[in-house]
């Protein structure tokens, strides 16, 4: 059976990197006595697959990982058991049974919602920024850097009372980090961003019939 878990990452836990979070949840699954399926071979490991890694320092209400289990109790019972073992700042929000043919979260991520908590911008600035024909940025990779038009990768962006909401491309095909958008926006608006800006990932999506669907909407609760 394949299970998808959604979790939040708040407070000081935002400073814990992706690989450490993987190891953290491996321990939590053991302590929660979840009947996790293991790989075969000389070095068995839990069959666990995380969606798009979260940058260090970013909060989240929409992180996901898929887990293969041999057996399970109801979603309600499993949430209680797992959260009883979680550290402060981490909470599992949903525990859902996936269809047998569901692909793992890592391979299907296509978009993500973010909130940027800042009051340095107004609607006129945002309108002018998005009315550009192109938004060219210098995107750095491990081996090189190149100019990229990120405008097609910004699916939605709007000003809200407590900051800026954006929906951007995410995943293996195209990946846009919110800080790259904000750096370009600040440069365009001639605004100096503070050294520390709070970013929060709100949710992640896959594509179904050319529509973005929350990873949390795949599968269902176990009664």
N, C-alpha and C positions, 0 to 999 in steps of 0.2 A: 504494500500500500504506500502511495505517495502522499505526503502531507506538506502543505505550505503554511509557514508561520510568518506572521507579520509582527514586527517589533519596533519599539521606539528607543531612541538613544538620546538621553538628555543629560544636562548638568556636566559633571566632570568626565562622564563616559565619552563625551565627544572627542576627547584627546586619545582614546584608545584606537589604534590602527586596525585595519581590516583583518590581517592575519591573526592578531591577538584576539579579535572578536570571534573568529572561527574557533580558535582554541578554547575561548571562554564558553561558547555554546556547546562544544563537545563535552566539557566538564559538567555543564548544567544539565545536559541530557542524561549523563550517567547518574548524577545526584538525584535527578527527578525520577529515575528508574523508568525512563522511556524505553520501550522495547525496540531500539534502533537496529536496523539491518546493517551488517558489516560486510565489507568486501572480502574476497577470499585471497589466499596467498600467504606469503611469509610475513607481511606487515598489514594485517587487517585494519581498516579504518572505517569510521562511520560514513554511511552513504548520505552525504550532506552537500548541498550546492547552494551557494549564495548568489543573489542577484548582483547588480552593479555595485562595486565597492564604493564606500563613502569616504570622501576626503577627511583627513584628520582635522578636527576643529569645527566640523559641521554637525549641527543638531539634526535629528530626524524623527519623524512620526510615521515614516513609510519605508522601513527596511524589510527585506524578505529573505528567507532561505527555504529550500525544499529539503525534505527529510524522508528517507525510506524507512518504514517501520514494519515489523513482523505482525504486530497487533497493537490495538489502541483502545482506550476508553473514550468517553464522549469528549467533545471539544471543551465543554465547561470544566470537566474534571481535569483534563490535561492542562488547561490554562492555569488552574489553581495550583496544580502540582509544580509546574515549571516556574511560575512567578514566585512561588514560595522559596525557590532557590536562587532567584535573580538578585544581582547586586543593585544598590540604589542607582537609579538613572536608566535602568533597562527594564522594559515591560513587554511581554509578549501580548499582542493585542488580538490576534486571531489565530486559530488552529483549524485548518480546513482540509478535507479530503479532496485530492485532485482526481480528475478523470484518468483512467488508465492510459489514455493516449496523450496526456498533457506533456508538453515539453518543459524542461527545467527552466527556472526563472532566469538564470544567467543568459540562456540562449535566446530568450524572447523579449527582453527589455528593449523598448523602443522610444520611451519618453519618460520625463519626470517633472513633477511640480516642485518649485522652490519658493520660499519666502526669504526676502532680504530685508532685515530690519534696519531701516534708515529713514530719516526725514529730510534728507538733503536735496531732494528733487521735487519738481512739481509737474503737473500734467502737460504744460506747454513744452517743457524740456523733453518729456517722454514722447510726445507726439512728433516733435521735430526729429528726434533720434530715429524713430521707426519709419518716418517718411523718407529717409534716405533710400536711394536706389540700391545701395550696397552698404554693408557694415564690415569693413575690412579690418582684420586684426592679425597680429603676428602670433601664430600658434606654434608653440615649441613642443617637440617630441624628444625622445631620448637621444636620437641621432642627428636631428636637424631642426630647422625652423622654417616656416613658410607662411605666406600671406593667404588668409582664408576669408571668404565671405560668410559670416555667421548668420546673416539675416534669415536665410531659409531654414536655419536650425532653431530659430525662435518661433515657436508655434503660437504663443500667447504671452503678452506681458501687459500688466496694468498696475496703476497706482492704487493702493489701498490705505486705509486709515493708519495702519501700523507698519507700512513699508511697501515694498514692491513684490508683486506676485509674478512669477514667470513659469511657463511650461516650455521645456526645451527638449531637443533630441538627446537621447541617452542610449547607450548600448554599444555593441561591437561595430555596427554599420556606421553610425554617426554619433559623436559624443561631444556635448557642449557643456562645459562647467559654468555655473552661474557667476563665478568671480570674473571669468573672462568677459561675460556680458557687461558686468558692472564696471570693469576697468574701461571698456570701450565707451560706455555711457558717460562715465565721469569725465573721460578725456574730451568727448564731444561737447558736454555741457560745461566744460571748464570748471569742474567741481573737484576739490581734493577729498578723496575718501580717507577716513581715519585709518590708522594702522590696523585696527581690529573692527571688522564688520561681522555681525551675526548672520549666518546663513542657516536655513533649515530645509531639509528635504521633506516634503509633505506626502508624496506618493510616487509610485512607479507604475508604468503602463506597458502593455504589450499591444500589438496590432491585431485586430480581428476585423476582416472585411473593410480594411482601410480606415478603421476607427480605433482610437486609443481606448483601451479598456484596462481598468485598474487590475493589477495582479491579484488584488484581494477579491475580485469578482469572479475569479476562476475557481471552480470547485464549490464545496458547501460545508456547512457545519455538520458535525457528527452528533447525532442525538443520543 
